[in-house]
Amino acid sequence: MKELNRWIAALLCLAMVLVLAACDQTPASNGENTAPEITGVQDSSVEAGSEFDALAGVTATDAEDGDLTGKITITSMPSLDFKNGKATPESAGSYELTYSVTDAAGETAEAYATLTVTRQTGESTVLYQMDFATAQPDGHGWEANVAEGVSATGELKDGAYVFEITDPGAGDGDIQLKKAGVALKTADYVVKIWAKSTKETYCHILARDESVEDWATFGGAYNMKIGEAVAPLELRFTAPAEGSAELILNLGKITPNPDNPDDTTPTDFTVTIDKIEIFEITGSQTEVPVYTNDFSAASIDGAVLSAGDGATGSGKDGDGQAVFQIDTFNTDGGGVWSVKADLGLGGNAIEEGSKYYYKFTVVAENDQTGELLVENADASLRANFNALSLKAGEETTIYNTFTAEKSIDVPVIRMQIGCPDPSAAAGMSNTITVTNLEFGKLEGDLETVKTIDSFSVPRTADDYSWGTYNGTDEDNELGVGTIWTQDGSLFYRIDQGGTVDWHNKLYMNLNLPADSYFTVEITAKASQPVSCGFFLNPAGSWDPRVSESIDFTTEEQTFTFETTDTLILEMPFEMLFQFGSADLAGMGEVTIEITSITIYQRSVM
C-alpha cells in the first residue's frame, strides 16, 4: 500500500508540472513573480462625436502570463464609457486616462495618458499663407564709399552691410561706411559697430565734426581688429555743445606698425556688419549702497536654494561665502530653470520706476547659464530680468543696473538655473559660490538713449509681420542675428548664439479669430543642425497654445503643430522661434531658411 501511495504522489506531481507547462505558468527559478508591463500608451486627440480607440498600438505583457492585452481596463476622469477599448466622447475637454492590467499572481501595472477632445469643426481652410517676397533693406542713412580704382564693393545684402574687398587700396579711407548729419547734444557718445570678417583685418572709426569747415574730429578709435566672430567695435567721444557729426568706418589699407609691413590689411576678404548702435549719455548718477553682505556669518538673508522637476540641492552661507550646492539637475523632463538660488536684500523694498544696482562676485565649478532676476519669493512680482552666463572656474563680477518694473516689499536676487538638456542631466552637479554682495540705489539724472541701426529686413504689414530680437539689443552679453527675404524664402542668420533661449529670437505677429482650431505648417532647413523652442502665444502674456521643439537639419523638413482649444475672442498672437543654448553659443554662424509657413483654420460648427 505504501508503494502504491508513493506512485500516486509521483503521478500527481507530474500532472501538476504538465498543467503548469501547458498554461505557461512555470514559477520563475528564483521564486519571484515579475510585474506586467504596459507599452504604447500616449497622449491623443479626437474630435467630439468621433470614436476613440484607446487600445490602438497598446499592449500588455507579462513574463509568466504572456500577452495580457485583452485584460487591460481603461478608466477616465471625467468618465467615458469604454467597450472593447473604444469610446465616443461627446463633450470637448481634457480626459485623464488610466490603463490597468493585473497578472495571475495579483500584481498590477498602470499607465497614464491625456485624451484631448476638441469641438466639432468644419473643413480646414487657409488662414495665412506667408509671403516671403524679396523686400528692400533700409540703410538708415549709412552709405558705402569706395575710392575710384579700388577693387571692392559695399552694399546692403543678406540682412547686413557687406563689403567684398579684393584689394583694400592704398589708404584707410579708400573703403568707407559713412553716416552724415548725426545730431549731437552736449553729451557723451558711444558707437558700437557689430562686425565680422572672413580674414582678420584692421579698421578705424571716426566722428568728424560737421560744424567746422576744416577737418576736425570729436575723437577716433584706431587700429581695431575685426575677427572672424562678430563682435562690437567701439568708439567713445564727447560733444561739448549741440552740433552734428559724420560717423566714419574706414576699412581700407591700414598698417599699424610701419616697421612690420606684413602686419596689414589682407586681400580677398569680406566684412559683414549686422548693426550699429549709438548711445547718447547725459547727466550723472551716484551709487548709494543700502545693503551689503560679506557672508562672514550665517544670515537670514543668505543663500536659500529651492529645486523642482527632480532637481535637488541646498544653500548655506558663512565664512565669507554663500554656497549653492546643486546635487542633481532635473532628469524627468521638467523645466530648464528648475533651481532657484536666492540672495536676500535685507528686507529693503523696491519701488516701481526707481533706479537700483547690485553687484557680487561669483564662481561656478562647472559652466552654468540661466536667468538673473530681481523678484519676490513666490515669483509673482518681478522688478528686473537679465541673463546669467558663468564659465567653469572663472571668477566673474556681476554688475547690473535697472529701473524697477514693479514694486516689491521683500525682493531677492534670484539665479534661476537648470540643465537645458534634461536627457543628459543624470550625474551632473554644480557648486556656485557668491561673495561680497552689494545692493543700492542710483541717484542722479543720468539718462542713456540708444539708437539701433539694424540692417535686417523685417516685415511690418498690418495683416502679419515679423522681426528678430537679439540679446545684445538690450545690452546682454550675447545674441546677434539678422533676417531677410530672398527668392521666396525667409532667412534668419544667427551670427552670435546666446546661451539662453531668448538671446536669439525670430518672432511673427498675427491675429487669430475666435471659435476655431489652428494648424501651423512650417517647411524649413538650416545650414547646420540646430534646435529651437516653438511657441504660439497670446501677445502680452505667457500662455502658449503651442509649446514644442523643432530640430532643424540640413535637409528640408515640414513641421506641423495644432492647437487643442479655441478662443473666446479674436486675439493678437505671436509665433516665436526661440534659439539659444550653450551649444549654440559655440556653433558660430547658423542660417535657418524657411520656405513656407501656412496656418490653417477649422471653425467650430
Long-range contacts (C-beta under 8 A, 24 or more apart in sequence): 24-64, 24-65, 24-66, 25-64, 25-65, 25-104, 26-64, 27-64, 28-63, 28-64, 33-64, 33-103, 33-105, 33-107, 34-62, 34-63, 34-64, 34-107, 35-62, 35-103, 35-107, 35-108, 35-109, 36-60, 36-61, 36-62, 36-65, 36-68, 36-101, 36-102, 36-103, 36-107, 36-108, 36-109, 37-61, 37-62, 37-109, 38-72, 38-99, 38-101, 38-109, 38-110, 38-111, 41-97, 41-99, 41-111, 41-112, 41-113, 42-113, 43-113, 43-114, 43-115, 43-116, 44-113, 44-114, 44-115, 44-116, 45-115, 45-116, 45-117, 45-118, 45-562, 45-564, 46-89, 46-115, 46-116, 46-117, 46-118, 47-117, 47-118, 47-119, 47-120, 47-121, 48-89, 48-90, 48-91, 48-92, 48-117, 48-118, 48-119, 48-120, 49-88, 49-89, 49-90, 49-120, 50-88, 51-86, 51-87, 51-88, 52-86, 52-87, 52-88, 52-89, 52-115, 53-85, 53-86, 54-82, 54-85, 54-86, 54-87, 54-97, 54-99, 54-115, 55-84, 55-85, 55-86, 58-85, 58-99, 60-101, 60-109, 62-103, 64-103, 64-104, 64-105, 65-103, 65-104, 68-101, 68-103, 71-101, 71-102, 72-99, 72-100, 72-101, 73-99, 73-100, 73-101, 74-98, 74-99, 74-100, 75-100, 76-115, 80-115, 89-115, 89-117, 91-117, 92-117, 92-118, 92-119, 93-117, 116-564, 118-517, 118-564, 118-565, 119-517, 119-566, 119-604, 119-605, 120-604, 120-605, 121-516, 121-517, 121-602, 121-603, 121-604, 121-605, 122-602, 122-603, 122-605, 123-602, 124-519, 124-600, 124-601, 124-602, 125-600, 125-601, 125-602, 125-603, 126-598, 126-599, 126-600, 126-601, 127-512, 127-513, 127-518, 127-599, 127-600, 127-601, 128-463, 128-464, 128-510, 128-597, 128-598, 128-599, 129-597, 129-598, 130-464, 130-490, 130-508, 130-596, 130-597, 130-598, 132-485, 132-488, 132-489, 132-490, 132-594, 132-595, 133-485, 133-488, 134-485, 134-486, 134-487, 135-457, 135-459, 135-484, 135-485, 136-457, 137-455, 137-456, 137-457, 137-484, 138-455, 138-457, 139-455, 140-179, 140-276, 140-453, 140-454, 140-455, 141-179, 141-180, 141-181, 141-453, 142-177, 142-178, 142-179, 142-276, 142-453, 143-177, 143-178, 143-179, 144-176, 144-177, 145-175, 145-176, 145-177, 145-178, 146-174, 146-175, 146-176, 147-173, 147-174, 147-175, 147-252, 150-174, 150-175, 150-252, 156-455, 158-272, 158-482, 158-484, 158-486, 158-491, 158-493, 159-274, 159-455, 159-456, 159-457, 159-482, 159-483, 159-484, 159-491, 159-493, 160-272, 160-273, 160-274, 160-455, 160-456, 160-482, 161-272, 161-273, 161-455, 162-270, 162-271, 162-272, 162-273, 163-251, 163-270, 163-271, 163-272, 163-273, 164-270, 165-251, 165-267, 165-268, 165-269, 165-270, 165-271, 166-267, 166-268, 167-267, 168-201, 168-251, 168-252, 168-253, 168-254, 168-265, 168-266, 168-267, 169-252, 169-253, 170-252, 170-253, 171-252, 171-253, 172-203, 172-204, 172-250, 172-251, 172-252, 172-253, 172-254, 173-248, 173-250, 173-252, 174-252, 174-253, 175-250, 175-251, 175-252, 176-248, 176-249, 176-250, 176-251, 176-252, 177-248, 177-249, 177-251, 177-273, 178-246, 178-247, 178-248, 178-249, 179-246, 179-247, 179-276, 179-453, 180-210, 180-244, 180-246, 181-210, 181-244, 181-246, 182-244, 182-245, 182-246, 182-247, 182-278, 183-244, 184-239, 184-242, 184-243, 184-244, 184-245, 185-239, 185-242, 185-280, 185-282, 186-239, 186-240, 186-241, 186-242, 186-282, 187-238, 187-239, 187-280, 187-281, 187-282, 188-236, 188-237, 188-238, 188-239, 188-280, 188-281, 188-282, 189-218, 189-235, 189-236, 189-237, 189-238, 189-239, 189-278, 189-279, 189-280, 189-281, 190-234, 190-235, 190-236, 190-277, 190-278, 190-279, 190-281, 191-234, 191-235, 191-236, 191-247, 191-276, 191-277, 191-278, 191-279, 192-232, 192-233, 192-234, 192-276, 192-277, 192-279, 193-232, 193-233, 193-234, 193-249, 193-273, 193-276, 194-230, 194-231, 194-232, 194-233, 194-273, 194-274, 194-275, 194-276, 194-277, 194-472, 194-480, 194-495, 195-226, 195-230, 195-231, 195-233, 195-271, 195-272, 195-273, 195-274, 196-226, 196-227, 196-228, 196-229, 196-230, 196-231, 196-271, 196-272, 196-495, 197-226, 197-227, 197-228, 197-269, 197-270, 197-271, 197-272, 198-228, 198-269, 198-270, 199-228, 199-266, 199-268, 199-269, 200-225, 200-226, 200-227, 200-228, 200-266, 201-225, 201-226, 201-251, 201-254, 201-265, 201-266, 201-269, 201-271, 202-226, 202-254, 202-256, 202-264, 202-265, 203-233, 203-249, 203-250, 203-251, 203-254, 204-248, 204-249, 204-250, 204-254, 205-233, 205-234, 205-235, 205-247, 205-248, 205-249, 205-250, 206-235, 206-247, 206-248, 206-250, 207-235, 207-237, 207-245, 207-246, 207-247, 207-248, 208-245, 208-246, 208-247, 208-248, 209-243, 209-245, 210-243, 210-244, 210-245, 210-246, 211-243, 211-244, 218-245, 223-254, 223-256, 226-271, 229-496, 229-588, 230-272, 230-274, 230-480, 230-495, 230-496, 232-277, 232-472, 247-276, 247-278, 249-273, 272-495, 273-455, 274-454, 274-455, 274-456, 274-480, 274-481, 274-482, 274-495, 275-452, 275-453, 275-454, 275-455, 275-456, 275-470, 275-480, 275-482, 276-452, 276-453, 277-450, 277-451, 277-452, 277-453, 278-450, 278-451, 278-453, 279-448, 279-449, 279-450, 280-448, 280-449, 280-450, 280-451, 281-446, 281-447, 281-448, 282-445, 282-446, 282-447, 283-444, 283-445, 283-446, 283-447, 284-444, 284-445, 284-446, 285-355, 285-442, 285-443, 285-444, 285-445, 285-446, 286-442, 286-443, 286-444, 287-357, 287-440, 287-441, 287-442, 288-440, 288-441, 288-442, 288-443, 289-438, 289-439, 289-440, 290-346, 290-348, 290-439, 290-440, 290-441, 291-345, 291-346, 291-348, 291-437, 291-438, 291-439, 291-440, 292-436, 292-437, 292-438, 292-439, 293-322, 293-343, 293-344, 293-346, 293-437, 294-320, 294-435, 294-436, 294-437, 295-319, 295-320, 295-321, 295-322, 295-434, 295-435, 295-437, 296-320, 299-344, 300-344, 301-343, 301-344, 301-345, 301-346, 301-347, 302-343, 302-344, 303-341, 303-342, 303-343, 303-434, 304-341, 304-342, 304-344, 304-412, 305-339, 305-340, 305-341, 305-342, 306-339, 306-340, 306-342, 307-338, 307-339, 307-340, 308-334, 308-335, 308-338, 309-333, 309-334, 309-335, 309-338, 309-418, 309-422, 310-334, 310-338, 311-338, 311-339, 311-418, 311-419, 313-339, 315-341, 315-342, 320-435, 321-433, 321-434, 321-435, 322-433, 322-434, 322-435, 322-437, 323-431, 323-432, 323-433, 323-434, 324-415, 324-431, 324-432, 324-433, 324-434, 325-429, 325-431, 326-417, 326-429, 326-430, 326-431, 326-432, 327-429, 328-425, 328-428, 328-429, 329-418, 329-419, 329-422, 329-425, 329-428, 329-429, 329-430, 330-418, 330-419, 330-422, 330-425, 331-422, 331-423, 331-425, 331-426, 332-422, 333-422, 334-418, 334-422, 335-418, 336-418, 336-419, 336-420, 336-422, 336-501, 337-370, 337-371, 337-416, 337-417, 337-418, 338-417, 338-418, 338-419, 339-416, 339-417, 339-418, 340-379, 340-414, 340-415, 340-416, 341-414, 341-415, 341-416, 341-417, 341-432, 342-377, 342-412, 342-413, 342-414, 342-415, 343-412, 343-413, 343-414, 343-434, 343-437, 344-412, 345-411, 345-412, 345-413, 345-439, 346-439, 347-410, 348-411, 348-439, 349-407, 349-408, 349-409, 349-410, 349-411, 350-374, 350-383, 350-404, 350-406, 350-407, 350-408, 350-411, 351-404, 351-407, 352-383, 352-404, 352-405, 352-406, 352-407, 353-403, 353-404, 354-403, 354-404, 354-441, 355-401, 355-402, 355-403, 355-404, 355-441, 355-442, 355-443, 356-383, 356-384, 356-401, 356-402, 356-403, 356-404, 356-439, 356-440, 356-441, 356-442, 357-399, 357-400, 357-401, 357-402, 357-439, 357-440, 357-441, 357-442, 358-398, 358-399, 358-400, 358-413, 358-437, 358-438, 358-439, 358-440, 359-397, 359-398, 359-399, 359-400, 359-436, 359-437, 359-438, 360-397, 360-398, 360-413, 360-434, 360-435, 360-436, 360-437, 360-438, 361-395, 361-396, 361-397, 361-398, 361-434, 361-435, 361-436, 362-390, 362-395, 362-396, 362-398, 362-432, 362-433, 362-434, 362-435, 363-390, 363-393, 363-394, 363-395, 363-396, 363-432, 363-433, 364-390, 364-391, 364-392, 364-393, 364-394, 364-430, 364-431, 364-432, 364-433, 365-392, 365-393, 365-430, 365-431, 365-432, 366-392, 366-428, 366-429, 366-430, 367-391, 367-392, 367-582, 368-417, 368-430, 368-432, 369-417, 369-420, 369-499, 369-500, 369-581, 369-582, 370-415, 370-416, 370-417, 370-418, 370-500, 371-414, 371-415, 371-416, 371-417, 371-500, 372-398, 372-400, 372-413, 372-414, 372-415, 372-416, 373-413, 373-414, 373-416, 374-402, 374-404, 374-408, 374-411, 374-412, 374-413, 374-414, 375-408, 375-411, 375-412, 375-414, 376-408, 376-409, 376-410, 376-411, 376-412, 377-410, 377-412, 379-414, 381-406, 381-407, 381-408, 382-406, 383-407, 383-408, 383-411, 386-476, 387-471, 387-476, 387-477, 387-478, 387-498, 387-499, 387-500, 387-503, 388-415, 388-417, 389-477, 389-478, 389-499, 390-432, 401-442, 413-437, 413-439, 420-581, 420-582, 450-475, 454-482, 455-482, 456-481, 456-482, 456-483, 456-484, 457-483, 457-484, 457-485, 458-483, 459-485, 463-510, 464-508, 464-509, 464-510, 465-508, 465-509, 465-510, 466-490, 466-506, 466-507, 466-508, 466-509, 467-506, 467-507, 468-492, 468-504, 468-505, 468-506, 468-507, 469-502, 469-505, 469-507, 470-503, 470-504, 470-505, 471-498, 471-500, 471-502, 471-503, 471-504, 471-580, 472-496, 476-503, 478-503, 478-585, 479-503, 479-504, 479-580, 481-506, 488-595, 489-593, 489-594, 489-595, 490-593, 490-594, 490-597, 491-591, 491-592, 491-593, 491-594, 492-577, 492-591, 492-592, 492-594, 493-589, 493-590, 493-591, 493-592, 494-530, 494-579, 494-584, 494-589, 494-590, 494-591, 494-592, 495-589, 496-585, 497-579, 497-580, 497-581, 497-584, 497-585, 497-586, 497-587, 497-590, 498-579, 498-580, 498-584, 498-585, 499-580, 499-581, 499-582, 499-584, 499-585, 500-580, 500-581, 501-532, 501-533, 501-578, 501-579, 501-580, 501-581, 502-578, 502-580, 503-579, 503-580, 504-578, 504-579, 504-580, 504-584, 505-576, 505-577, 505-578, 505-579, 505-580, 506-576, 506-577, 506-579, 506-592, 507-574, 507-575, 507-576, 507-577, 508-574, 508-575, 508-576, 508-597, 509-539, 509-572, 509-573, 509-574, 510-572, 510-573, 510-574, 510-575, 510-599, 511-570, 511-571, 511-572, 511-573, 512-567, 512-570, 512-571, 512-573, 513-567, 513-570, 513-601, 513-603, 514-566, 514-567, 514-568, 514-569, 514-570, 514-571, 515-566, 515-567, 515-603, 515-604, 516-566, 516-567, 516-601, 516-602, 516-603, 516-604, 517-562, 517-563, 517-564, 517-566, 517-601, 517-602, 517-604, 518-545, 518-562, 518-563, 518-599, 518-600, 518-601, 518-602, 519-560, 519-561, 519-562, 519-563, 519-599, 519-600, 519-602, 520-546, 520-560, 520-561, 520-562, 520-575, 520-597, 520-598, 520-599, 521-558, 521-559, 521-560, 521-596, 521-597, 521-598, 521-599, 521-600, 522-550, 522-558, 522-559, 522-560, 522-561, 522-594, 522-596, 522-597, 523-556, 523-557, 523-558, 523-559, 523-594, 523-595, 523-596, 523-597, 524-550, 524-552, 524-556, 524-557, 524-559, 524-592, 524-593, 524-594, 524-595, 525-552, 525-553, 525-554, 525-555, 525-556, 525-557, 525-592, 525-593, 525-595, 526-552, 526-553, 526-554, 526-590, 526-591, 526-592, 526-593, 527-554, 527-589, 527-590, 527-591, 527-592, 528-554, 528-587, 528-590, 529-553, 529-554, 530-579, 530-584, 530-587, 530-590, 530-592, 531-579, 531-581, 532-577, 532-578, 532-579, 533-576, 533-577, 533-578, 534-559, 534-561, 534-575, 534-576, 534-577, 534-578, 535-574, 535-575, 535-576, 535-578, 536-561, 536-563, 536-573, 536-574, 536-575, 536-576, 537-573, 537-574, 537-576, 538-571, 538-572, 538-573, 538-574, 539-571, 539-572, 539-573, 539-574, 540-572, 545-573, 550-577, 552-592, 556-595, 566-604
